[in-house]
Amino acid sequence: MAKQIQAVRGMNDCLPDQSPAWQFIEQGLRDLVAGYGYAEIRTPVVESTDLFKRSIGEVTDIVEKEMYTFDDRNGDSLTLRPEGTASCVRAGNQGGLLYNQEQRLWYIGPMFRHERPQKGRYRQFHQFGVELYGLAGADADAEVIQLTAKMWQDFGISDQVTLQLNSLGSNQARADYKDALVEFLTAHEAQLDEDSKRRLHSNPLRVLDSKNPQTQALLVNAPKLSEYLDEDSKQHMTKLCQLLDALGIAYQINERLVRGLDYYNKTVFEWVTDALGAQGTVCAGGRYDGLVEQLGGKATTAVGFAMGMERLLLLLETLGKLDNLPAPVDVYCMASGDECVAASMKLAQQLRTELAGVRIMQHLGGGNLKKQFKRADKSGARCALILGQQELADGVVGLKHLRNHDLPQEQVPLAEVATRLAAVMNETE
């Protein structure tokens, strides 16, 4: 027997018993952004490597260690996209969507990073993101955060997540702070963990993200970013906080909050949770006003966020929010005798036309009614329609309730089946 080929490590299949949870989340997200008037954008999975080097930064962990990069047959360096924002900006520039325009966009799709696989974090993962271009005010930041707050509300987990907020200031303010931080950390380099020592010389702001207790204790006395903020960034942050207060969205100011990507300025935020053990981030974003110009477009302000969907799925599973998802089938059609199969299939097709949104599965493969009822029950359908020679002769169809055994089997006239099924679908189980 030939050796079975396995999936690549860290890249997982979504099997049929898992897809209802994914569809539930995806539909919830689609409904969410539709309610805010955002439009979907779809970009290629593969992009020029330079796109991510210029946007993310060449000295970030993503570019240095995690990107799937290869040369194609023409010798061009290509990369499987590790995140969505750079691709959105590239598409916006190329399509003439951004300059002197307001765009509210969202995307969903697979991303790729060569990280150590762990629960909720994989080498192929799926990301949902929102991008708002052309609006510089704090009200744009507030809407993006309001949208994320509505997301938690829709999924019923508002009490399990906390919003953390910070400002990185202008590029100049950030550069001045970086110099002060490097000076401080260099004077205490012997006390840093090995990862922070490496980051000190490549991406020093990421030292603030260190999970090492000794490094965190050292950072208590480090310079604070708020002390270096420019006046415009201070005013922006004040207006944002006032808006969030008025919207009833609670937040914590976290002065050590920075984003791992180089392109952020002014507002940065994360939603964190303790529900998965150690505190972890489930959604993060901020403002990146210089990225469009950095990638060859004309200066355009931007704010947005991204969220790993595997992480959200794990959180919802842990909190029991995916325990009672509807079955993928509503009605199971079966035929008693081979001579009734065509009539049963015709009835099922007629009902699919008349009852939009009702999911009808036709029994295939023959077998006696006992076997068919076993399959009907396994499908999760709420009811079964049985059509045999006697039913055909009488112009009726049998309707059996599969989830409420207290209800008797009915004989429904063929002309009334659609009306009766519609009533059954509207009944609470």
C-alpha positions as CSV (number, residue, x, y, z in Angstrom):
1,M,0.0,0.0,0.0
2,A,1.3,3.4,-0.9
3,K,2.3,5.7,2.0
4,Q,-0.3,8.2,2.9
5,I,0.6,11.8,2.4
6,Q,0.0,14.0,5.4
7,A,-0.8,17.7,5.7
8,V,2.1,20.1,6.1
9,R,2.9,20.6,9.8
10,G,0.9,23.5,11.2
11,M,-1.5,23.6,8.2
12,N,-4.8,22.0,9.1
13,D,-7.8,20.7,7.3
14,C,-11.2,21.9,8.2
15,L,-13.3,18.7,8.3
16,P,-17.1,18.6,7.9
17,D,-17.8,18.3,11.6
18,Q,-15.7,21.5,12.1
19,S,-17.1,23.6,9.3
20,P,-20.4,24.6,11.0
21,A,-18.4,26.5,13.7
22,W,-16.3,28.3,11.0
23,Q,-19.4,29.1,9.0
24,F,-21.1,30.5,12.1
25,I,-18.2,32.8,12.9
26,E,-17.7,33.8,9.3
27,Q,-21.4,34.7,8.8
28,G,-21.4,36.6,12.1
29,L,-18.4,38.7,10.9
30,R,-20.0,39.3,7.5
31,D,-23.2,40.5,9.1
32,L,-21.2,42.7,11.5
33,V,-19.3,44.6,8.8
34,A,-22.3,44.9,6.6
35,G,-24.0,46.7,9.4
36,Y,-21.3,49.4,9.3
37,G,-21.3,49.8,5.5
38,Y,-17.8,48.2,4.9
39,A,-17.0,46.6,1.5
40,E,-15.1,43.3,1.1
41,I,-11.7,43.3,-0.7
42,R,-10.0,40.1,-1.8
43,T,-6.3,40.0,-2.6
44,P,-3.9,37.3,-3.8
45,V,-2.3,34.8,-1.4
46,V,1.1,35.4,-3.0
47,E,2.7,38.8,-3.2
48,S,6.1,40.3,-4.1
49,T,8.5,39.8,-1.1
50,D,9.4,43.5,-1.2
51,L,5.8,44.4,-0.3
52,F,6.2,42.9,3.2
53,K,9.8,43.9,3.7
54,R,8.9,47.6,3.0
55,S,5.7,47.5,5.1
56,I,6.4,45.2,8.0
57,G,10.1,46.1,8.4
58,E,13.1,44.0,7.6
59,V,14.2,43.6,11.2
60,T,10.9,42.2,12.5
61,D,10.5,38.6,13.5
62,I,8.0,38.1,10.7
63,V,10.4,39.1,7.9
64,E,13.5,37.7,9.5
65,K,12.2,34.3,10.6
66,E,8.6,33.5,9.7
67,M,7.8,34.3,6.0
68,Y,7.3,31.6,3.4
69,T,9.5,33.1,0.7
70,F,10.6,31.5,-2.6
71,D,11.9,32.4,-6.1
72,D,9.5,31.6,-9.0
73,R,10.7,30.3,-12.4
74,N,11.4,33.9,-13.5
75,G,13.7,34.5,-10.5
76,D,11.2,36.8,-8.8
77,S,11.1,36.6,-5.0
78,L,7.5,35.9,-3.9
79,T,6.0,35.4,-0.4
80,L,2.9,33.8,0.9
81,R,1.2,36.7,2.7
82,P,1.9,36.8,6.4
83,E,-0.7,39.5,7.1
84,G,-3.5,41.4,5.3
85,T,-2.9,45.1,5.6
86,A,0.0,45.4,3.2
87,S,-1.9,43.6,0.5
88,C,-4.9,45.8,1.0
89,V,-2.7,48.9,0.6
90,R,-1.0,47.5,-2.4
91,A,-4.4,46.7,-4.0
92,G,-5.8,50.1,-3.1
93,N,-2.8,51.9,-4.6
94,Q,-2.9,49.7,-7.7
95,G,-6.6,50.1,-8.2
96,G,-6.7,53.9,-7.6
97,L,-8.9,53.5,-4.5
98,L,-7.1,55.5,-1.9
99,Y,-5.8,59.0,-2.8
100,N,-8.3,61.7,-1.8
101,Q,-10.9,59.0,-1.2
102,E,-12.6,57.4,1.8
103,Q,-12.6,53.6,1.8
104,R,-14.0,51.3,4.4
105,L,-12.9,47.8,3.6
106,W,-12.7,44.3,5.2
107,Y,-11.1,41.0,4.3
108,I,-11.0,37.5,5.4
109,G,-8.6,34.7,4.3
110,P,-5.6,32.5,4.9
111,M,-2.2,33.9,6.0
112,F,1.1,32.1,6.5
113,R,3.9,32.3,9.1
114,H,6.5,29.7,9.8
115,E,6.0,29.8,13.6
116,R,6.1,26.9,16.1
117,P,2.6,25.5,15.9
118,Q,0.5,25.6,19.1
119,K,-3.1,25.6,20.0
120,G,-4.9,28.5,18.3
121,R,-1.7,29.5,16.4
122,Y,-0.8,27.7,13.2
123,R,1.5,28.1,10.1
124,Q,-1.5,28.6,7.9
125,F,-4.0,30.6,9.8
126,H,-7.0,32.7,8.9
127,Q,-7.3,36.4,9.5
128,F,-10.3,38.8,9.6
129,G,-9.4,42.5,9.2
130,V,-10.9,45.9,8.7
131,E,-9.2,48.8,7.0
132,L,-10.5,52.4,7.0
133,Y,-8.7,54.9,4.7
134,G,-8.8,58.6,4.2
135,L,-10.1,59.7,7.6
136,A,-7.6,61.3,10.0
137,G,-9.8,62.0,13.0
138,A,-10.2,60.2,16.3
139,D,-13.8,59.4,15.3
140,A,-12.4,56.9,12.7
141,D,-10.4,55.2,15.4
142,A,-13.4,55.2,17.6
143,E,-15.6,53.5,15.0
144,V,-13.1,50.8,14.3
145,I,-12.9,50.1,18.1
146,Q,-16.7,50.3,18.3
147,L,-17.0,47.7,15.6
148,T,-14.8,45.3,17.5
149,A,-16.8,45.9,20.7
150,K,-20.0,45.1,18.8
151,M,-18.3,41.9,17.6
152,W,-17.8,40.7,21.1
153,Q,-21.3,41.6,22.0
154,D,-22.7,39.7,19.0
155,F,-20.7,36.6,20.0
156,G,-21.8,37.0,23.6
157,I,-18.3,37.4,25.1
158,S,-18.1,41.1,26.0
159,D,-17.4,40.2,29.6
160,Q,-14.4,38.0,28.6
161,V,-12.3,40.6,26.8
162,T,-10.6,43.9,27.9
163,L,-9.6,46.8,25.6
164,Q,-6.0,48.1,26.1
165,L,-5.1,51.4,24.5
166,N,-1.9,53.4,23.8
167,S,-0.5,56.1,21.5
168,L,2.8,55.7,19.7
169,G,2.8,59.3,18.7
170,S,4.2,60.7,15.4
171,N,7.1,59.0,13.6
172,Q,9.4,61.6,15.1
173,A,8.1,61.2,18.6
174,R,8.5,57.5,18.3
175,A,12.1,57.9,17.0
176,D,12.9,60.2,19.9
177,Y,11.5,57.7,22.4
178,K,13.3,54.8,20.7
179,D,16.6,56.6,21.3
180,A,15.8,57.2,24.9
181,L,14.7,53.6,25.4
182,V,17.8,52.2,23.7
183,E,20.0,54.4,26.0
184,F,18.2,53.0,29.1
185,L,18.2,49.4,27.9
186,T,21.9,49.5,26.9
187,A,22.9,50.7,30.4
188,H,21.0,47.6,31.8
189,E,21.7,45.2,29.0
190,A,23.2,42.6,31.4
191,Q,19.8,42.3,33.1
192,L,17.9,41.6,29.8
193,D,16.8,38.1,28.7
194,E,18.4,36.8,25.5
195,D,15.4,37.6,23.3
196,S,15.3,41.2,24.5
197,K,19.0,41.6,23.9
198,R,18.5,40.6,20.3
199,R,15.5,43.0,20.0
200,L,17.5,45.8,21.6
201,H,19.6,46.0,18.4
202,S,16.9,45.3,15.9
203,N,13.5,46.4,17.1
204,P,13.9,47.9,20.6
205,L,10.2,48.9,21.1
206,R,9.4,45.1,21.1
207,V,11.3,44.8,24.3
208,L,8.3,46.4,25.9
209,D,6.4,43.3,24.8
210,S,8.7,40.9,26.7
211,K,7.0,38.3,28.8
212,N,10.1,37.8,30.9
213,P,9.4,38.8,34.5
214,Q,12.9,40.2,35.1
215,T,12.7,42.3,32.0
216,Q,9.3,43.6,32.9
217,A,10.6,44.5,36.4
218,L,13.4,46.5,34.8
219,L,11.0,48.3,32.5
220,V,9.2,49.9,35.4
221,N,11.9,52.5,35.5
222,A,12.3,52.8,31.8
223,P,11.3,56.1,30.0
224,K,7.6,56.3,29.2
225,L,6.4,56.8,25.7
226,S,3.8,59.3,26.9
227,E,6.6,61.6,27.9
228,Y,7.7,61.9,24.3
229,L,4.3,62.3,22.6
230,D,3.8,65.3,20.2
231,E,0.9,67.7,20.9
232,D,-1.1,66.5,17.9
233,S,-0.9,62.9,19.1
234,K,-1.9,63.9,22.7
235,Q,-4.9,65.7,21.4
236,H,-5.9,62.8,19.2
237,M,-5.6,60.4,22.1
238,T,-7.7,62.7,24.3
239,K,-10.5,62.9,21.7
240,L,-10.4,59.2,21.2
241,C,-10.8,58.5,24.9
242,Q,-13.6,61.0,25.2
243,L,-15.5,59.3,22.3
244,L,-15.0,55.8,23.9
245,D,-16.3,57.2,27.2
246,A,-19.3,58.6,25.4
247,L,-19.9,55.3,23.7
248,G,-19.7,53.3,26.9
249,I,-16.6,51.3,25.8
250,A,-14.3,50.6,28.7
251,Y,-10.6,50.6,28.2
252,Q,-7.3,50.5,30.0
253,I,-4.3,52.7,29.1
254,N,-1.3,50.4,28.7
255,E,1.9,52.5,28.1
256,R,3.9,49.4,27.2
257,L,1.5,48.4,24.4
258,V,3.3,48.6,21.1
259,R,2.5,46.7,17.8
260,G,4.9,44.3,16.3
261,L,4.8,45.8,12.9
262,D,6.8,48.9,12.0
263,Y,4.1,50.9,10.3
264,Y,1.9,51.9,13.3
265,N,1.7,55.5,14.6
266,K,-0.6,57.3,17.0
267,T,-3.4,54.9,18.2
268,V,-2.6,51.3,18.9
269,F,-5.0,48.9,20.7
270,E,-5.5,45.3,21.7
271,W,-8.3,43.2,23.0
272,V,-7.0,40.7,25.5
273,T,-8.5,37.8,27.5
274,D,-7.7,35.6,30.4
275,A,-10.1,32.9,29.3
276,L,-7.5,30.9,27.5
277,G,-5.1,30.8,30.5
278,A,-2.3,33.3,30.4
279,Q,-3.5,36.7,29.1
280,G,-3.5,36.7,25.4
281,T,-4.4,39.0,22.5
282,V,-7.4,38.1,20.4
283,C,-7.6,41.2,18.3
284,A,-5.3,44.1,17.6
285,G,-5.0,47.2,15.5
286,G,-4.2,50.9,15.3
287,R,-3.4,53.7,13.0
288,Y,-0.9,53.6,10.1
289,D,-1.0,56.9,8.4
290,G,2.4,56.5,6.6
291,L,2.0,53.1,5.1
292,V,0.2,54.0,1.9
293,E,3.0,56.5,0.9
294,Q,5.6,54.0,2.1
295,L,4.3,51.5,-0.4
296,G,4.4,54.0,-3.3
297,G,1.0,55.8,-3.0
298,K,0.2,59.3,-2.1
299,A,-0.1,60.2,1.6
300,T,-3.3,58.7,2.9
301,T,-4.4,58.2,6.5
302,A,-5.5,54.8,7.7
303,V,-6.7,52.9,10.7
304,G,-7.8,49.2,11.2
305,F,-7.4,46.0,13.0
306,A,-6.8,42.3,12.4
307,M,-7.9,39.2,14.3
308,G,-6.8,35.5,14.0
309,M,-9.8,33.4,13.5
310,E,-8.4,30.3,15.0
311,R,-7.8,32.2,18.2
312,L,-11.4,33.5,18.2
313,L,-12.7,29.9,17.5
314,L,-10.7,28.6,20.4
315,L,-12.0,31.3,22.7
316,L,-15.7,30.7,21.7
317,E,-15.2,26.9,22.1
318,T,-13.6,27.4,25.5
319,L,-16.6,29.6,26.6
320,G,-19.2,27.1,25.3
321,K,-20.5,29.5,22.7
322,L,-20.4,26.9,19.9
323,D,-22.1,24.1,21.8
324,N,-25.6,24.5,20.2
325,L,-25.0,25.4,16.6
326,P,-27.9,24.4,14.2
327,A,-27.5,21.1,12.3
328,P,-26.6,21.5,8.7
329,V,-29.8,19.8,7.6
330,D,-33.4,20.8,8.3
331,V,-35.4,18.2,6.3
332,Y,-34.5,14.6,5.3
333,C,-36.4,13.2,2.3
334,M,-36.7,9.4,1.9
335,A,-38.5,7.0,-0.4
336,S,-40.1,3.8,0.6
337,G,-39.4,1.6,-2.4
338,D,-37.2,2.1,-5.4
339,E,-40.2,3.1,-7.5
340,C,-40.7,6.2,-5.3
341,V,-37.2,7.6,-5.5
342,A,-37.8,9.9,-8.5
343,A,-41.0,11.3,-6.9
344,S,-39.1,11.9,-3.6
345,M,-36.2,13.7,-5.4
346,K,-38.7,15.8,-7.4
347,L,-40.5,16.8,-4.2
348,A,-37.2,17.7,-2.5
349,Q,-36.3,19.9,-5.5
350,Q,-39.7,21.6,-5.5
351,L,-39.4,22.4,-1.8
352,R,-35.9,23.8,-2.2
353,T,-37.4,26.3,-4.7
354,E,-40.4,27.1,-2.6
355,L,-38.7,27.3,0.8
356,A,-35.6,29.5,0.4
357,G,-33.1,28.9,3.1
358,V,-34.5,25.5,4.2
359,R,-31.8,22.8,3.9
360,I,-33.1,19.6,2.4
361,M,-31.1,16.4,2.2
362,Q,-32.3,13.6,-0.1
363,H,-31.6,10.0,1.0
364,L,-29.4,8.2,-1.6
365,G,-28.3,4.6,-1.8
366,G,-31.6,2.8,-1.1
367,G,-32.2,0.6,1.8
368,N,-35.2,-0.1,4.1
369,L,-36.9,2.6,6.1
370,K,-35.1,1.6,9.3
371,K,-31.7,2.3,7.6
372,Q,-33.1,5.5,6.2
373,F,-34.3,6.8,9.5
374,K,-30.9,6.1,11.1
375,R,-29.3,8.3,8.4
376,A,-32.0,10.9,8.9
377,D,-31.4,11.0,12.6
378,K,-27.6,11.2,12.1
379,S,-28.0,14.2,9.7
380,G,-29.5,16.3,12.5
381,A,-32.6,17.1,10.5
382,R,-35.6,18.3,12.4
383,C,-38.1,16.2,10.4
384,A,-38.2,13.6,7.7
385,L,-40.5,13.3,4.7
386,I,-41.5,9.8,3.7
387,L,-42.9,9.0,0.3
388,G,-44.1,5.5,-0.5
389,Q,-46.5,3.9,-3.0
390,Q,-49.5,4.4,-0.6
391,E,-48.6,8.0,0.0
392,L,-48.3,8.6,-3.8
393,A,-51.6,7.0,-4.4
394,D,-53.3,9.1,-1.7
395,G,-51.5,12.3,-2.8
396,V,-49.9,12.8,0.6
397,V,-46.4,12.6,2.2
398,G,-45.5,11.4,5.7
399,L,-43.9,13.9,8.0
400,K,-42.1,12.6,11.0
401,H,-40.6,14.9,13.7
402,L,-37.1,13.6,14.6
403,R,-36.3,15.9,17.5
404,N,-39.6,15.9,19.3
405,H,-40.8,12.3,19.7
406,D,-44.0,13.4,21.5
407,L,-45.4,14.7,18.2
408,P,-47.2,12.1,16.1
409,Q,-46.3,11.4,12.5
410,E,-48.5,13.4,10.1
411,Q,-49.9,12.7,6.7
412,V,-49.7,16.0,4.8
413,P,-51.3,16.6,1.4
414,L,-48.6,17.1,-1.3
415,A,-50.0,20.6,-2.2
416,E,-49.6,21.7,1.5
417,V,-46.2,20.3,2.2
418,A,-44.3,23.6,1.8
419,T,-46.7,25.5,4.0
420,R,-46.5,22.8,6.7
421,L,-42.7,22.7,6.6
422,A,-42.5,26.4,6.8
423,A,-44.6,26.3,10.0
424,V,-42.4,23.5,11.4
425,M,-39.2,25.5,10.7
426,N,-40.7,28.5,12.6
427,E,-41.5,26.4,15.7
428,T,-39.0,26.4,18.6
429,E,-37.5,23.0,19.3
